[in-house]
Amino acid sequence: MAFKGNEGTKVTLSEASGWTAAYRRTIQEGERIAHFFGKDKINEILDQEGCMGIRIYHGIDESSEKILILVGADANEQDMTTGVIVERSVGCPPRCPGKNDLNS
């Protein structure tokens, strides 16, 4: 198989809110429920030659916080580990949007 750049499926707000609610039921109050990455960093990954999309890894940082690591992936489904790798997202909490169907 090869990545074509159109992988993924659009979902409804109802589906997404159900999944995020299910996740929130599995964590302790105050644990991270979302991550924000700015478009400049996302575009920096996507603009790499041969990049077909972004693979997201789960990790735990030196403070024992759950984190996400973003890396480009090429058409051969390989991580572009010599390119741009992004973390240090803006976490929610503490920086959360107002209440909406995805977070409350």
TORKOL-4160 file (C-alpha; in steps of 0.2 Angstrom, whole numbers, padded with zeros to 4 digits, m for minus):
104
<pt num="1" X="0000" Y="0000" Z="0000"/>
<pt num="2" X="0005" Y="0018" Z="m0002"/>
<pt num="3" X="m0001" Y="0034" Z="0005"/>
<pt num="4" X="m0010" Y="0045" Z="m0007"/>
<pt num="5" X="m0013" Y="0060" Z="0004"/>
<pt num="6" X="m0032" Y="0058" Z="0006"/>
<pt num="7" X="m0032" Y="0046" Z="0020"/>
<pt num="8" X="m0044" Y="0049" Z="0035"/>
<pt num="9" X="m0063" Y="0050" Z="0036"/>
<pt num="10" X="m0073" Y="0065" Z="0039"/>
<pt num="11" X="m0085" Y="0062" Z="0054"/>
<pt num="12" X="m0100" Y="0071" Z="0061"/>
<pt num="13" X="m0099" Y="0082" Z="0076"/>
<pt num="14" X="m0111" Y="0070" Z="0085"/>
<pt num="15" X="m0098" Y="0055" Z="0082"/>
<pt num="16" X="m0083" Y="0066" Z="0087"/>
<pt num="17" X="m0092" Y="0072" Z="0103"/>
<pt num="18" X="m0096" Y="0055" Z="0108"/>
<pt num="19" X="m0078" Y="0049" Z="0106"/>
<pt num="20" X="m0071" Y="0064" Z="0116"/>
<pt num="21" X="m0084" Y="0061" Z="0129"/>
<pt num="22" X="m0079" Y="0043" Z="0131"/>
<pt num="23" X="m0061" Y="0048" Z="0132"/>
<pt num="24" X="m0065" Y="0061" Z="0146"/>
<pt num="25" X="m0074" Y="0047" Z="0156"/>
<pt num="26" X="m0057" Y="0037" Z="0157"/>
<pt num="27" X="m0046" Y="0051" Z="0164"/>
<pt num="28" X="m0044" Y="0061" Z="0180"/>
<pt num="29" X="m0051" Y="0079" Z="0182"/>
<pt num="30" X="m0038" Y="0091" Z="0175"/>
<pt num="31" X="m0029" Y="0079" Z="0163"/>
<pt num="32" X="m0025" Y="0085" Z="0146"/>
<pt num="33" X="m0040" Y="0083" Z="0134"/>
<pt num="34" X="m0033" Y="0092" Z="0118"/>
<pt num="35" X="m0018" Y="0099" Z="0110"/>
<pt num="36" X="m0016" Y="0114" Z="0099"/>
<pt num="37" X="m0003" Y="0115" Z="0085"/>
<pt num="38" X="m0001" Y="0131" Z="0075"/>
<pt num="39" X="m0004" Y="0131" Z="0056"/>
<pt num="40" X="0014" Y="0137" Z="0053"/>
<pt num="41" X="0021" Y="0121" Z="0061"/>
<pt num="42" X="0009" Y="0110" Z="0052"/>
<pt num="43" X="0012" Y="0118" Z="0036"/>
<pt num="44" X="0031" Y="0116" Z="0039"/>
<pt num="45" X="0028" Y="0098" Z="0040"/>
<pt num="46" X="0016" Y="0096" Z="0025"/>
<pt num="47" X="0027" Y="0108" Z="0014"/>
<pt num="48" X="0042" Y="0095" Z="0015"/>
<pt num="49" X="0045" Y="0087" Z="m0002"/>
<pt num="50" X="0037" Y="0071" Z="m0004"/>
<pt num="51" X="0026" Y="0073" Z="0012"/>
<pt num="52" X="0009" Y="0065" Z="0010"/>
<pt num="53" X="0002" Y="0069" Z="0027"/>
<pt num="54" X="0006" Y="0069" Z="0046"/>
<pt num="55" X="0008" Y="0054" Z="0057"/>
<pt num="56" X="0005" Y="0057" Z="0076"/>
<pt num="57" X="0013" Y="0048" Z="0090"/>
<pt num="58" X="0008" Y="0047" Z="0108"/>
<pt num="59" X="0022" Y="0050" Z="0121"/>
<pt num="60" X="0025" Y="0055" Z="0139"/>
<pt num="61" X="0037" Y="0069" Z="0142"/>
<pt num="62" X="0050" Y="0072" Z="0156"/>
<pt num="63" X="0036" Y="0079" Z="0167"/>
<pt num="64" X="0025" Y="0063" Z="0164"/>
<pt num="65" X="0013" Y="0073" Z="0154"/>
<pt num="66" X="0004" Y="0065" Z="0139"/>
<pt num="67" X="0011" Y="0073" Z="0123"/>
<pt num="68" X="0008" Y="0071" Z="0104"/>
<pt num="69" X="0023" Y="0071" Z="0092"/>
<pt num="70" X="0019" Y="0075" Z="0074"/>
<pt num="71" X="0030" Y="0069" Z="0059"/>
<pt num="72" X="0028" Y="0069" Z="0041"/>
<pt num="73" X="0025" Y="0053" Z="0031"/>
<pt num="74" X="0029" Y="0050" Z="0013"/>
<pt num="75" X="0020" Y="0040" Z="0000"/>
<pt num="76" X="0029" Y="0024" Z="0005"/>
<pt num="77" X="0021" Y="0026" Z="0022"/>
<pt num="78" X="0038" Y="0030" Z="0030"/>
<pt num="79" X="0041" Y="0043" Z="0043"/>
<pt num="80" X="0051" Y="0058" Z="0037"/>
<pt num="81" X="0063" Y="0057" Z="0053"/>
<pt num="82" X="0076" Y="0068" Z="0045"/>
<pt num="83" X="0063" Y="0082" Z="0042"/>
<pt num="84" X="0053" Y="0093" Z="0053"/>
<pt num="85" X="0046" Y="0084" Z="0069"/>
<pt num="86" X="0034" Y="0095" Z="0080"/>
<pt num="87" X="0029" Y="0094" Z="0099"/>
<pt num="88" X="0027" Y="0107" Z="0112"/>
<pt num="89" X="0008" Y="0109" Z="0108"/>
<pt num="90" X="m0002" Y="0121" Z="0118"/>
<pt num="91" X="m0012" Y="0110" Z="0130"/>
<pt num="92" X="m0030" Y="0110" Z="0136"/>
<pt num="93" X="m0030" Y="0112" Z="0150"/>
<pt num="94" X="m0024" Y="0124" Z="0154"/>
<pt num="95" X="m0028" Y="0134" Z="0138"/>
<pt num="96" X="m0045" Y="0127" Z="0133"/>
<pt num="97" X="m0058" Y="0135" Z="0122"/>
<pt num="98" X="m0075" Y="0139" Z="0128"/>
<pt num="99" X="m0087" Y="0124" Z="0132"/>
<pt num="100" X="m0093" Y="0115" Z="0116"/>
<pt num="101" X="m0099" Y="0098" Z="0110"/>
<pt num="102" X="m0081" Y="0092" Z="0109"/>
<pt num="103" X="m0075" Y="0097" Z="0127"/>
<pt num="104" X="m0090" Y="0096" Z="0139"/>
